[in-house]
Every structure is written in structure tokens, then in C-alpha cells.
């Protein structure tokens, strides 16, 4: 059976719009009690220093402007909250026609840009379960067939494969491709293959590294929750006139 690419035509997103959408998806999955988000909470989420690349310094007026553009594209909607607080939520499940796991993967790519499959799996796993690399690769293949994920590594490369999302404007995507093409390419044959003794001695090290990475992600997630709660308290005080 021949595979047919079912790419959906959709408006491209600027880097600022992608940051806003990535935060909305992330907070909806990691802090659902605070979602939909106020503009203050969304500003804090966009500017947080963990799980973001690049780190930004937007203000509430910037975020409001980005939201207006996204609303025109149909990617976000405004929700009338209690009192005078207005909240926002994304519509990406319908807008992109994706599943929960697919959206988690895209959110990480929107928040941090191009990255290896290994890094992407570790980061997206904090939002949706991705038990192993094979499960991520299946998700990436499905997204790639719809133009939502782009592979930057050469077709023959099997390790350290780098991917990114397909939501760039054409000129920005060309810059991303050009930037990646300047990186030195390391083929599987160039990588030294460890002996059995080396594999045994380093397995504990890999486990330790993975554990540290997991703890860092957990700390970042907890910090994000605290920041979101602080914003919620601020909004509540404003609504009460305190």
C-alpha cells in the first residue's frame, strides 16, 4: 500500500505565537487546575526560564497582541471567567487535528525548537506518556506525514536524529534548515561502538544521568506550577479590588 502525505494547509505561526500556544498546551496538561490562563499567567509562562528556548521578556501588552493574532487564525479562544478576569485557551486539537500525545510533542517543539528525538521524548513525557523512543518515533512519523513535523537530519542517520515542527513561516523554516546544515554530520559508522565491558560499566552512568534529567524536569514542572499559582493569586486580588 502506498503512503499518501495528508498535509493540511494552515496559517504559519510566528515565533511569538508559537511560544504562546506552547505555554497554553503545557499548562493545560501540567497545571489543569489553573487552565484556561489569564494574560498575567500566560505572560509568566512565556517568560519562565525553564523548558524555554529562547528565554523571552514579554509584557502583558505583548501577549495581548499575540493573542489577537492567534484568535484571528482560530488557534485560541477567549473564555469569560468569574468577575472581571478574562482567560484564554487553545483550540489546537481541532485546529491541527492531533491527538493528546501528538500535541504534547508539538508543544515541546514550539517551546524549545529543533531537538533530538531522545531529548524530545524526555521532555514531552512530562505531559503525556512516551515510554520509549519507538513510541515517540511512531508519533513523529504520523505527524511528519501531515507536515506537522520536519526531520532535519539526513535520511540515513539513525542516531541523534533532530526534528522540528512544521509550523514555521517559509522564510524562517529556510533559515532553520540552513542553520542545521552547517552543523557537522556524524554518521553511525563514525561513532565508536562500545565493547561489552564498556557497555556494562557505563550502564549505571546512563541510568544516573537519566535520573538527574528526570529530577530536573520535575523541579522545572514544580516551579512552573508555583509561578502559575502566584499569577492566579494576583488575578484574584485584582478581581476583588485588593
N, C-alpha and C positions, 0 to 999 in steps of 0.2 A: 504494500500500500504506500503510495507516495505521500509525503508530508506536504501540507499546504500552509504557508505562513498566513495567519489571520491577523494582520496588523490593523489596529484601529486608529483612524485619523482623529487626533485630538490636539487642542492648542498646546504649544510648548510652554514650559514653565521657566520663569527666571529663577536665578539662584535664591533670591529673597522669598519668592513664592514657594519654592521647594522647601526652604527652611521652615516656613510657617506650617505647611502641610505635614512635614515630617514630625514636627512637635505635636500637632494635633493627633496624629496617629499614635505616636509614642505615649502621650499622656492618657489617651483613651484606653490603651492596653495596660499601662503600668500603674496609673492612678485613676481608675474609673470613677472613684467617688468624687473627684474634682472636675470631671468632664461632663458637659461641654465647658470650654475655657473662657474666662473673661479676657479682655485685652491685656490687663495687667499680668495675669498668669501666663498668657501666651508670650508676652514680651520677656518675662523672666525665663521661660522655657527656651526661647530662641537664643538668648544671650548666655545661657549656662555654659560653663567651661568644660563640663564632662560630656562625652559622646557627641561632640560637635567639631566639625572641621569645614570652614574656618570658624574661629570664635568671633562673634559679632557684638555690636554695641548699639542695637536699635532702641529707639524710644517708642512710646505708645502711639505717637503720630505716624511713625514709620509703619508700625504694624497695622494700624487702621488703614493706611493707604494700600498695603499689600493685600489686606482682606477685601478691599473694594474690587481690586483686580481679579482676585480669585473668585469672588462672588459672581462677577460678570461672566467668568468662564464656567461657572456651575460647579466648582470644586469645593465650595464651602457654603454654609447657610447660617444665618443669624437666628438665635433662639432667644425669645423673651424670657428672661429669668425672673426670680422674685424681686420685688422692689424695683429699683432703678438700674439693676445690674444686667447688662446685655452679655450673652455668651455666644460662642461660636463652635461649630462642629464641622468636620469634613464630610464629603459625600463620595469618597473615593471608591467605596465598594461598587457603587453604580457607575461612577464616572470612568473608572478604569476596568470595570468588570473583573475583579480579582477576588480571591479567597482570603481568609484571615491570615494564613501563613504567607501568601504571596504579598499581601500588603505590608506585613512586618518586614519582609526582605526589602521591599521598595522603600519603606520608611528609613531603614538604616542607610541605604544608598543615597537617599535625599539628604540625610543628616551629615554624612561623612564623605560622600563622593566615592570614586573608584576605590576598590579594595580587593584583597584576595578572597577566594572562596572560604578559606579557613577563618579569617578574621570576620567575615560576614556572617558565617554560621554562629560563631561565638556571640556576636553582638545581637543578632536577630533573635537568638534563643531566649533572651530576657523578655521578649514579648510573646513569642509563640514557640512551641516545642519543635526543635530540629535536632533529633537525636544523633545524627551522624552526617558526614559530608555527602553521602549518597542521597540522603533525603533532601538536602539543600540543592544538589545538582539537578534533581528531578524538578524542583520548583523553578530553578533558573532556566531549565530547558523549556518549560511551559511558558514562562514569561518572555523568553527570547523569541519564541515562535510568534508572539503578538507584538514584538517591537518594544517591549517594556524593559528589557534588559539587553545590554550590549556587551559582548565579550571583547576585551581589549588585547588579550594575549593571543599569540599565533595559534592557528588551528591544531598544530601538532603538539603543543605544550600540554602536559598533563599535571604538573605540579606547580603550585603557586599561581594558579590561573587568576587573572584580575578581571573583574567585571564592573560595570557601572549601569546606571538606569538609562532608559531611552526617552527621558522627558526634557532633554536639553533643547534649546533653540538650535537650529542647524549650525550657526557660526560658532557657538560655544562648544558643540559636540566636536567640530573640526579641531578646535584648539585642544580639547581633551585628548583626542586621538593623536594629534601631533606631539603633545607633551609626553604621552606614554610611549610613542615610537622612538623617542630619544633615549629611553632607558635601556641599559644593557640587557640583552636577552640571554637567559641561562637555560639551556636545554636539559632534558632529563639525563642525557649522556654525559653532560658536563658535571653533574652533581656526583660527588663521591658516594659510593654505596657502602654503608657501614657493614663491618663484619658482624657475625652473630654475637661475639663477645661485646663489641661496641654497642650493639642494639640493646643487649641485656643491661649493660652498665648505664646507659642513658635513658632507659625507660622510666626509671624513677625520677630523673630530672624533668622529663617531659610532663610527667604527672604533676610534679611540683609547680612547674610553670603554668600549666592549665589551671591548677587550683588557685594560684595567685591572680591569674587573669579573671577567674570567676569571682573571687573576692572583690577585686577592683570594680567589676561590673555591678556587683551587689551594692557596694558602697556608693557608686555613682547613682544607682537607682534610688537608694535611700535619701541621698542628698537632693535628688530631683523632687522626691515626694515632699521633703521639708520645705523646699522653695515654693512648691505649688500650694502647700498649706499656708505659708506665710502670705502669699498673694491672696488666697481666699479670705484670710482674716482681715487683710487690708480692705478688700472689696466689701466685706460685711460691715466693717466700721464705717466706710463711706456711705453705704446704703442706709445705715442707722443714724447718720449725721454725727457720728462720734469724732 
